[in-house]
Amino acid sequence: MTSSRSALEAAGKRFRTRSISRRVQQINISAIKEMPLLASRLEGCVSLGQGIPSFPTPPHIVDAVCRALRDRPESGKYTLGPGTARLREAIAASLWREKGVRADPQRELCVTVGAMEALSAAVLTVVDRGDEVLLPSPNYASHIEQVLLAEGVPLFVPLKAGDWQLDVEAMARAVTPRTGAVILCNPHNPTGANFREADLRALAALAVERDLIVIADETYDFLTFDGESHFSLASLPELQDRIIATYSFSKKYAMTGWRVGYVHACEGLLDQMMKVHDAVAICAPTVSQIAALAALEGPQDCVTEIRAALERRRDLICSGLETMRDHFSFVRPRGAYYLLARSRHPGAGSMDLALRLLNEARVITIPGAAFGPGGEHHVRLSFGGFEEEIQEALDRMKAWLDRQPPS
Ligand SMILES: Cc1ncc(COP(=O)(O)O)c(C=O)c1O
């Protein structure tokens, strides 16, 4: 396996000629996508890797798209850059209903190609070469690459190791005059943390005091467990003119492949972001906007069911890992569908561990190093897959660990 990885790296390097921009040379395809690629060359792997939930897109969403494609010729054409007026109105209504957030559908919302495009456009809009961007560590790998793509400098501040909560005092100490923004995803990928309201309020105060833009990645805002609520930075009036909040239909409505999300920001910020959106996407796919509208206007039990199923899977993976306590420690996830397991054998790096789990146990995991320095010595386990697959992966991990010679 080490050899297939080297082959992959070598293939990348072969083309690193003068014609490739420095900007692109210094970023990487995240290991989240690389591990399944390596696994595709092996037989019979089971996955705790990429965060693709097992659920199919709910039938009422699919039906709405089929009907529109059949009956409405405009379904195959570009929409306005920010998205259809009807979808933006439905988004504004749902933000108000679910979070008490007011968004002007004409001036403050843009439908995007997933949260990913919204995040990239946000970072490209507010980060200049050399600007520092505060990131908790470990952190969602793509935020790091987005900052590098904008030629910014990631400023990693470790999360608290015991519970993966924010260390806002450390964040405050890290800020310098070059720090322009902070990116925060809550609930958190890869740790499964649901950040505390008091810390989020303290972070908001820091942003105001130090004049930082807050990029709030709300991809998992619907997904907390044990009846815990989610506190949204987007609900804080003091952040109104300095927050860019990005949202996704991918996980909430089982629509990862539709590539649709949206961004909410004040007019002054959104106007600037629209230039990036126009340059890279023109508009989000029209069929996916139709699907997103059906998702927002349709019954919401699908969201409740997804949440309940993922909570059961969280319990399953935690009880499986309990039996491996000699080898891994972990914090029980309170949101999103990821768990970061820390190896109690810190000699080996996280890449080695993930590659051995792949080669020798045929279990796909993501090496923690992909999530920044704070992720080293961990592997990220996703519990978005079917329960049978999670159980099979746990059994294989346990059997593999039992085969290891005592250290
Ligand atoms: C934290 C986080 N942000 C953004 C995304 C991308 O979301 P989308 O599919 O809407 O582009 C993901 C996908 O896994 C994610 O985990």
The ligand as a MOL file (V3000), in Angstrom:
LIG
                    3D

  0  0  0     0  0            999 V3000
M  V30 BEGIN CTAB
M  V30 COUNTS 16 16 0 0 0
M  V30 BEGIN ATOM
M  V30 1 C -17.6000 20.4450 7.6620 0
M  V30 2 C -18.0310 20.2930 6.2560 0
M  V30 3 N -18.2200 21.3940 5.5260 0
M  V30 4 C -18.5980 21.3220 4.2500 0
M  V30 5 C -18.7990 20.1010 3.6320 0
M  V30 6 C -19.2010 20.0640 2.2020 0
M  V30 7 O -20.5890 20.1230 2.0860 0
M  V30 8 P -21.2950 20.1320 0.6660 0
M  V30 9 O -21.5560 18.7190 0.2720 0
M  V30 10 O -22.5660 20.9050 0.8830 0
M  V30 11 O -20.3900 20.8250 -0.2860 0
M  V30 12 C -18.6070 18.9190 4.3600 0
M  V30 13 C -18.7790 17.6150 3.7170 0
M  V30 14 O -18.4790 16.5640 4.2450 0
M  V30 15 C -18.2080 19.0190 5.7050 0
M  V30 16 O -18.0100 17.9320 6.4680 0
M  V30 END ATOM
M  V30 BEGIN BOND
M  V30 1 1 1 2
M  V30 2 1 2 3
M  V30 3 2 2 15
M  V30 4 2 3 4
M  V30 5 1 4 5
M  V30 6 1 5 6
M  V30 7 2 5 12
M  V30 8 1 6 7
M  V30 9 1 7 8
M  V30 10 2 8 9
M  V30 11 1 8 10
M  V30 12 1 8 11
M  V30 13 1 12 13
M  V30 14 1 12 15
M  V30 15 2 13 14
M  V30 16 1 15 16
M  V30 END BOND
M  V30 END CTAB
M  END
